[in-house]
Amino acid sequence: MSDAISALLRAVTAVREQIPRGELTVASVQRLLEAAERVCTEAGGMDGKPAEPGAPPAKAAKTAAQESKRQEARRRWAKIAAENEKEQRRIGSTAE
């Protein structure tokens, strides 16, 4: 198993453990996304660049759709993490 896949599995495990405890943070989601991008890059499935101008339209559209879905997923996870951080701060301030 490659180092990138191992890192991805560790990040996934960390995020999954944090969710039920309400400890999910923006930083943990960011680590998960970075690890996922490394795995995709190593697999040749994503190079971080838009489709080439000469690429067939179907491939360009598929790539754009995939990137759009990735960005939406990032936004959702970031929102969840931000809400959890706010909740943790609220709980912490009421416990004092």
C-alpha positions as CSV (number, residue, x, y, z in Angstrom):
1,M,0.0,0.0,0.0
2,S,1.4,3.4,-1.0
3,D,2.2,6.1,1.6
4,A,-0.5,8.3,0.1
5,I,-3.2,5.6,0.5
6,S,-2.0,4.9,4.1
7,A,-2.3,8.6,4.8
8,L,-5.7,8.8,3.3
9,L,-6.9,5.8,5.4
10,R,-5.6,7.4,8.5
11,A,-7.3,10.7,7.7
12,V,-10.6,9.0,7.0
13,T,-10.4,7.1,10.3
14,A,-9.6,10.3,12.2
15,V,-12.6,12.1,10.6
16,R,-14.9,9.2,11.2
17,E,-13.9,9.1,14.9
18,Q,-14.4,12.8,15.3
19,I,-17.9,13.1,13.8
20,P,-19.9,11.2,16.5
21,R,-18.0,13.0,19.2
22,G,-18.7,16.4,17.6
23,E,-15.0,17.1,17.3
24,L,-14.7,17.4,13.5
25,T,-12.6,20.4,12.7
26,V,-11.7,22.3,9.5
27,A,-8.1,21.1,9.9
28,S,-9.1,17.5,10.0
29,V,-11.3,17.8,7.0
30,Q,-8.5,19.7,5.2
31,R,-6.0,16.9,6.0
32,L,-8.5,14.3,4.6
33,L,-9.0,16.3,1.4
34,E,-5.3,16.8,0.9
35,A,-4.7,13.1,1.4
36,A,-7.4,12.2,-1.1
37,E,-6.0,14.6,-3.6
38,R,-2.5,13.0,-3.2
39,V,-4.0,9.5,-3.8
40,C,-5.9,10.8,-6.9
41,T,-2.7,12.5,-8.2
42,E,-0.7,9.3,-7.7
43,A,-3.3,7.3,-9.5
44,G,-3.2,9.7,-12.4
45,G,-6.9,10.5,-12.0
46,M,-6.4,14.2,-11.1
47,D,-3.5,16.5,-11.8
48,G,-5.0,19.7,-10.4
49,K,-5.2,21.2,-13.9
50,P,-8.3,21.9,-16.0
51,A,-8.9,19.8,-19.0
52,E,-6.7,20.6,-22.0
53,P,-8.2,22.8,-24.7
54,G,-7.8,19.9,-27.3
55,A,-9.4,17.3,-25.0
56,P,-12.6,15.7,-26.3
57,P,-15.7,17.6,-25.1
58,A,-17.1,14.6,-23.2
59,K,-13.8,14.2,-21.3
60,A,-13.6,18.0,-20.5
61,A,-17.3,18.0,-19.3
62,K,-16.7,14.9,-17.2
63,T,-13.6,16.4,-15.7
64,A,-15.4,19.7,-15.0
65,A,-18.3,17.8,-13.4
66,Q,-16.0,15.8,-11.2
67,E,-14.2,18.9,-10.1
68,S,-17.5,20.7,-9.4
69,K,-18.6,17.7,-7.2
70,R,-15.3,17.8,-5.4
71,Q,-15.6,21.5,-4.7
72,E,-19.1,21.0,-3.4
73,A,-18.0,18.2,-1.1
74,R,-15.2,20.4,0.2
75,R,-17.7,23.2,0.9
76,R,-20.1,20.8,2.7
77,W,-17.3,19.3,4.9
78,A,-15.9,22.7,5.7
79,K,-19.4,23.9,6.7
80,I,-19.8,20.8,8.9
81,A,-16.4,21.3,10.5
82,A,-17.1,25.0,11.1
83,E,-20.5,24.2,12.7
84,N,-18.9,21.6,14.9
85,E,-16.1,24.0,16.0
86,K,-18.8,26.6,16.9
87,E,-20.7,24.0,18.9
88,Q,-17.6,22.9,20.7
89,R,-16.8,26.5,21.6
90,R,-20.4,27.0,22.8
91,I,-20.3,23.8,24.9
92,G,-16.9,24.9,26.3
93,S,-18.1,28.3,27.3
94,T,-21.3,27.0,29.0
95,A,-19.3,24.4,30.9
96,E,-17.1,27.1,32.5
